[in-house]
């Protein structure tokens, strides 16, 4: 399956769109927003560029990207005024795979510009924003082009399903599950780690050429708390999605062989695995690496936590699931998924881990 051509968040503004179902990511991003804003202010003070090149890698199609870009711009404007400098101009590059619904972002730009103008007082900045389609696992920009890179909830998506999980005949060795689980052979977790190492190293190498010396990156991604791949975090959510598929198998809606040939292009790294790759690649200093557990939302909107998680996962995974199984199973699959999450949460909490790292270009 060609991830670059097929994988995308659900576009538009409908019931199953990423725009309508990305509040969990927004909440998590807001919890660590102070790290992003402190980093970009420190970057400005240490380099005082007249033009600040900013890239949001994996921007997706919802409101979250423009929300954080607005706060980054305002944070730099505030700190520039404090030191009696004219604010820099801002060049903002929004990146995602070519199949991303960039149009939904572009339609929001007039409101985005009006809000910034309304809140501006002295020294208005010039702000230039453009879409930049392509995979961030490789070069996107010219040499020494960017000052600051932000990426939120994107780097846990691999460039492909690891080829090492298949035998010589192309059959998956990870039968009966869609991600690393207790039943997975050791070769499966090793293959996923190797793919993450390959992808993350390439990401770092590519950005090292595109960032100016002293440039910073703030990278936010799903991870895990220890060496064990199976925990009460992200792997539990994949296990429950696998169980949802098995409910459909028991009803005859899909065949088990079809599930055996489906695996996700996802990996939740540990802090140690992140540290190892940054050290081995050698172009960056790791300034900060934190692990955060996101509290579950309790909204009084007659919608359960399990349903909200299921809708968020559907908005992300629908393109890949539809390609493999067809769209006819989507409603029943994610109804079962939401119910299973709620049932599991009554037994013991599921606490997905988020990792936040800040690196500086040497």
C-alpha positions as CSV (number, residue, x, y, z in Angstrom):
1,X,0.0,0.0,0.0
2,X,1.5,3.4,-1.1
3,X,1.1,5.4,2.1
4,X,2.1,8.7,0.4
5,X,-0.6,8.4,-2.2
6,X,-3.4,7.0,0.0
7,X,-3.0,8.3,3.6
8,X,-4.8,11.4,4.6
9,X,-7.1,12.8,7.3
10,X,-10.8,13.0,6.4
11,X,-11.2,16.4,4.6
12,X,-14.1,18.8,4.6
13,X,-16.3,19.8,7.6
14,X,-18.7,16.9,7.8
15,X,-19.5,14.6,10.7
16,X,-16.5,12.3,10.2
17,X,-14.1,15.0,9.1
18,X,-10.8,15.7,10.9
19,X,-12.0,19.3,11.3
20,X,-14.8,18.0,13.5
21,X,-12.9,15.3,15.2
22,X,-9.5,16.7,16.2
23,X,-10.3,18.2,19.6
24,X,-8.3,15.4,21.4
25,X,-5.1,16.5,19.5
26,X,-5.9,20.1,20.1
27,X,-6.2,19.5,23.9
28,X,-2.9,17.6,23.9
29,X,-1.1,20.3,21.9
30,X,-2.5,23.0,24.2
31,X,-1.0,21.2,27.2
32,X,2.5,21.6,25.8
33,X,2.0,24.8,23.9
34,X,4.1,26.7,26.5
35,X,7.1,24.7,25.3
36,X,6.5,25.6,21.7
37,X,6.1,29.3,22.4
38,X,9.1,29.5,24.8
39,X,11.2,27.8,22.2
40,X,10.3,30.2,19.4
41,X,10.8,33.2,21.6
42,X,14.2,32.0,22.6
43,X,15.0,31.4,19.0
44,X,14.0,34.9,18.1
45,X,16.1,36.5,20.9
46,X,19.2,34.4,20.0
47,X,19.1,35.0,16.3
48,X,16.9,38.2,15.7
49,X,16.1,37.3,12.1
50,X,14.4,40.0,9.9
51,X,12.4,37.2,8.3
52,X,11.3,34.1,10.2
53,X,10.8,31.0,8.2
54,X,8.3,28.6,9.9
55,X,7.2,25.2,8.7
56,X,4.3,23.1,10.2
57,X,5.0,19.6,9.1
58,X,1.9,17.3,9.0
59,X,-0.5,20.2,9.2
60,X,-3.5,18.2,8.3
61,X,-6.8,19.8,7.3
62,X,-8.4,21.0,10.5
63,X,-8.2,24.2,12.5
64,X,-5.3,23.2,14.7
65,X,-2.5,24.2,12.4
66,X,-3.6,27.9,12.0
67,X,-4.4,28.0,15.8
68,X,-0.8,27.2,16.7
69,X,0.7,29.3,13.9
70,X,-1.3,32.4,15.1
71,X,0.1,31.9,18.6
72,X,3.6,31.5,17.4
73,X,3.4,34.7,15.4
74,X,1.9,36.6,18.4
75,X,4.6,35.2,20.7
76,X,7.3,36.5,18.5
77,X,5.6,39.9,18.1
78,X,5.3,40.2,21.9
79,X,9.0,39.4,22.5
80,X,10.2,41.7,19.7
81,X,8.4,44.6,21.2
82,X,9.8,43.9,24.6
83,X,13.3,44.3,23.2
84,X,12.3,47.3,21.1
85,X,12.8,45.5,17.8
86,X,10.6,45.8,14.8
87,X,8.8,42.4,14.4
88,X,10.1,40.2,11.6
89,X,8.1,39.2,8.6
90,X,6.8,35.7,8.7
91,X,7.0,33.1,6.0
92,X,4.8,30.1,7.0
93,X,4.9,26.8,5.1
94,X,2.1,24.3,5.8
95,X,3.1,20.8,4.8
96,X,1.3,17.5,4.5
97,X,1.0,14.7,2.0
98,X,-0.4,15.7,-1.5
99,X,-3.7,14.0,-0.7
100,X,-4.3,16.4,2.2
101,X,-7.3,18.7,2.0
102,X,-5.3,21.9,1.8
103,X,-8.4,23.8,0.5
104,X,-10.1,23.7,3.9
105,X,-7.1,25.5,5.4
106,X,-7.0,28.0,2.6
107,X,-10.7,28.8,3.1
108,X,-9.9,29.7,6.7
109,X,-7.1,32.1,5.9
110,X,-9.2,35.3,5.5
111,X,-10.6,34.8,9.1
112,X,-7.1,34.0,10.3
113,X,-5.7,37.2,8.8
114,X,-8.6,39.3,10.2
115,X,-8.0,38.0,13.7
116,X,-4.3,38.8,13.6
117,X,-4.9,42.3,12.3
118,X,-7.5,42.9,15.0
119,X,-5.1,41.9,17.8
120,X,-2.1,43.8,16.3
121,X,-1.2,47.1,17.9
122,X,2.2,48.5,16.8
123,X,4.6,47.4,14.1
124,X,2.4,45.2,11.9
125,X,4.2,42.3,10.4
126,X,4.1,41.0,6.9
127,X,2.8,37.4,6.9
128,X,3.1,35.1,3.9
129,X,1.4,31.6,4.1
130,X,1.6,28.8,1.5
131,X,0.9,25.1,1.2
132,X,3.8,22.8,0.6
133,X,2.7,19.2,-0.3
134,X,5.1,16.3,0.0
135,X,6.4,13.7,2.5
136,X,8.6,15.0,5.3
137,X,10.6,11.8,5.1
138,X,12.9,13.5,2.6
139,X,13.9,17.0,1.5
140,X,11.1,19.6,1.2
141,X,12.9,23.0,1.3
142,X,16.2,24.6,0.0
143,X,19.3,24.7,2.2
144,X,19.3,27.1,5.2
145,X,15.7,28.0,4.4
146,X,13.9,27.7,7.8
147,X,14.3,29.0,11.3
148,X,11.6,27.0,13.1
149,X,9.9,23.7,12.5
150,X,6.8,22.5,14.3
151,X,5.2,19.1,14.0
152,X,2.3,17.9,16.0
153,X,1.0,14.3,16.1
154,X,2.6,13.3,12.8
155,X,5.9,11.6,13.3
156,X,4.4,8.5,14.8
157,X,3.1,7.7,11.3
158,X,5.7,5.8,9.4
159,X,6.5,6.2,5.7
160,X,5.3,2.6,5.1
161,X,4.3,-0.6,6.9
162,X,7.6,-2.2,7.8
163,X,8.6,-4.7,5.1
164,X,10.2,-6.9,7.8
165,X,6.8,-8.0,9.1
166,X,6.2,-10.0,5.9
167,X,7.5,-13.5,5.0
168,X,9.2,-14.3,1.7
169,X,5.7,-14.8,0.1
170,X,4.5,-11.4,1.2
171,X,2.2,-12.7,4.0
172,X,2.1,-10.9,7.3
173,X,3.8,-12.5,10.3
174,X,1.6,-10.5,12.5
175,X,-1.6,-12.5,12.1
176,X,-4.7,-11.7,14.2
177,X,-3.7,-8.1,15.0
178,X,-3.0,-4.8,13.3
179,X,-0.1,-3.5,15.4
180,X,2.4,-4.9,17.9
181,X,0.5,-7.0,20.5
182,X,1.2,-9.7,23.0
183,X,0.7,-12.3,20.3
184,X,3.2,-10.7,17.9
185,X,6.4,-12.5,17.1
186,X,9.5,-10.6,18.3
187,X,10.5,-10.0,14.7
188,X,7.4,-7.7,14.3
189,X,8.4,-5.2,17.0
190,X,12.0,-5.3,15.7
191,X,10.7,-4.5,12.2
192,X,8.6,-1.6,13.5
193,X,11.6,-0.2,15.4
194,X,13.9,-0.5,12.4
195,X,11.4,1.4,10.2
196,X,11.0,4.1,12.8
197,X,14.8,4.4,13.0
198,X,15.1,4.7,9.2
199,X,12.3,7.3,8.9
200,X,13.2,9.5,11.9
201,X,16.9,9.5,10.9
202,X,15.9,10.7,7.4
203,X,13.6,13.3,8.9
204,X,16.4,14.7,11.0
205,X,18.9,14.6,8.2
206,X,16.5,16.4,5.8
207,X,15.6,19.1,8.4
208,X,19.3,19.6,9.3
209,X,20.0,20.8,5.7
210,X,16.9,23.0,5.6
211,X,17.3,24.7,9.0
212,X,19.7,27.6,9.6
213,X,22.3,27.1,12.3
214,X,20.7,27.6,15.7
215,X,17.2,26.8,14.2
216,X,14.9,24.9,16.4
217,X,12.3,22.2,16.1
218,X,9.5,21.3,18.4
219,X,8.2,17.8,17.7
220,X,5.1,16.3,19.4
221,X,4.3,12.7,18.8
222,X,2.7,9.7,20.4
223,X,5.1,7.4,22.3
224,X,5.3,4.9,25.1
225,X,6.6,5.1,28.7
226,X,9.0,2.2,28.8
227,X,10.7,-0.6,26.8
228,X,7.5,-2.8,26.6
229,X,5.6,-2.2,23.4
230,X,2.4,-3.4,24.9
231,X,1.0,-1.0,27.5
232,X,-2.2,0.8,28.7
233,X,-1.6,3.5,26.2
234,X,-1.5,3.7,22.5
235,X,-1.1,-0.1,22.0
236,X,-4.3,-0.7,23.9
237,X,-6.2,1.5,21.5
238,X,-4.9,-0.5,18.5
239,X,-5.8,-3.8,20.4
240,X,-9.3,-2.6,20.8
241,X,-9.6,-1.7,17.2
242,X,-8.4,-5.2,16.3
243,X,-11.2,-6.6,18.6
244,X,-13.7,-4.4,16.7
245,X,-12.6,-6.0,13.4
246,X,-13.1,-9.4,15.0
247,X,-16.7,-8.5,15.9
248,X,-17.3,-7.9,12.2
249,X,-15.6,-11.2,11.4
250,X,-17.9,-13.0,13.8
251,X,-20.9,-11.4,11.9
252,X,-19.5,-12.4,8.5
253,X,-19.0,-8.8,7.4
254,X,-15.3,-9.3,6.7
255,X,-13.0,-12.4,6.3
256,X,-10.3,-13.1,8.8
257,X,-7.8,-13.5,6.0
258,X,-8.5,-9.9,5.1
259,X,-7.6,-8.7,8.6
260,X,-4.5,-10.8,8.6
261,X,-3.2,-8.8,5.7
262,X,-3.8,-5.4,7.3
263,X,-1.2,-3.7,9.5
264,X,-0.9,0.0,10.5
265,X,2.0,2.2,9.5
266,X,2.4,3.5,13.1
267,X,5.1,3.3,15.8
268,X,5.1,4.7,19.3
269,X,8.8,5.2,20.2
270,X,10.2,5.4,23.7
271,X,12.2,8.3,25.0
272,X,15.4,6.3,24.7
273,X,14.8,5.4,21.1
274,X,14.3,9.1,20.3
275,X,17.5,10.1,22.2
276,X,19.4,7.4,20.3
277,X,18.4,8.6,16.9
278,X,19.1,12.3,17.6
279,X,22.5,11.3,19.0
280,X,23.4,9.0,16.0
281,X,22.2,11.5,13.3
282,X,24.4,14.1,15.0
283,X,23.1,17.4,13.5
284,X,21.0,18.5,16.5
285,X,21.4,19.1,20.2
286,X,18.5,17.6,22.2
287,X,17.5,20.5,24.5
288,X,14.3,19.0,26.0
289,X,12.4,15.7,26.0
290,X,9.3,15.4,28.0
291,X,6.6,12.7,28.4
292,X,3.0,13.8,29.0
293,X,-0.1,11.8,29.8
294,X,-3.2,13.5,28.4
295,X,-6.2,13.5,30.8
296,X,-9.4,12.2,29.2
297,X,-12.0,14.8,28.3
298,X,-15.3,14.9,30.2
299,X,-17.7,16.8,28.0
300,X,-21.3,17.2,28.9
301,X,-22.5,16.7,25.3
302,X,-24.2,13.3,25.6
303,X,-21.3,11.7,23.7
304,X,-19.1,9.1,25.5
305,X,-15.3,9.3,25.7
306,X,-15.1,6.1,23.6
307,X,-17.2,7.6,20.9
308,X,-15.0,10.7,20.7
309,X,-11.8,8.6,20.5
310,X,-13.5,6.3,17.9
311,X,-14.5,9.3,15.7
312,X,-11.0,10.8,16.0
313,X,-9.4,7.5,14.9
314,X,-11.9,7.2,12.1
315,X,-11.0,10.7,10.8
316,X,-7.4,9.6,10.7
317,X,-7.6,5.9,9.5
318,X,-10.6,5.9,7.2
319,X,-8.6,6.4,4.0
320,X,-6.5,3.3,4.7
321,X,-9.3,1.1,6.1
322,X,-11.5,2.0,3.1
323,X,-8.8,1.1,0.7
324,X,-8.3,-2.4,2.2
325,X,-11.8,-3.4,3.4
326,X,-14.2,-1.0,1.6
327,X,-16.3,1.7,3.1
328,X,-19.3,-0.5,3.9
329,X,-17.9,-1.5,7.3
330,X,-17.0,1.9,8.6
331,X,-20.1,2.7,10.6
332,X,-20.4,-0.7,12.3
333,X,-16.6,-0.9,12.9
334,X,-16.3,2.4,14.7
335,X,-19.6,2.0,16.6
336,X,-18.1,-1.2,18.0
337,X,-14.7,0.5,18.7
338,X,-16.3,3.3,20.7
339,X,-18.3,0.8,22.8
340,X,-15.2,-1.4,23.4
341,X,-13.2,1.7,24.6
342,X,-15.9,2.7,27.0
343,X,-16.2,-0.9,28.4
344,X,-12.4,-1.1,28.8
345,X,-12.2,2.2,30.5
346,X,-14.6,1.0,33.2
347,X,-12.0,-1.7,34.1
348,X,-8.8,0.4,34.0
349,X,-7.9,3.8,32.5
350,X,-6.2,4.0,29.1
351,X,-3.5,6.7,29.1
352,X,-1.8,7.3,25.8
353,X,1.7,8.8,26.1
354,X,2.7,12.0,24.2
355,X,6.4,12.8,23.8
356,X,7.6,16.4,23.2
357,X,11.1,17.1,22.1
358,X,13.0,20.3,21.4
359,X,16.1,20.2,19.3
360,X,18.6,22.9,18.1
361,X,20.5,22.8,14.8
362,X,24.2,22.7,15.5
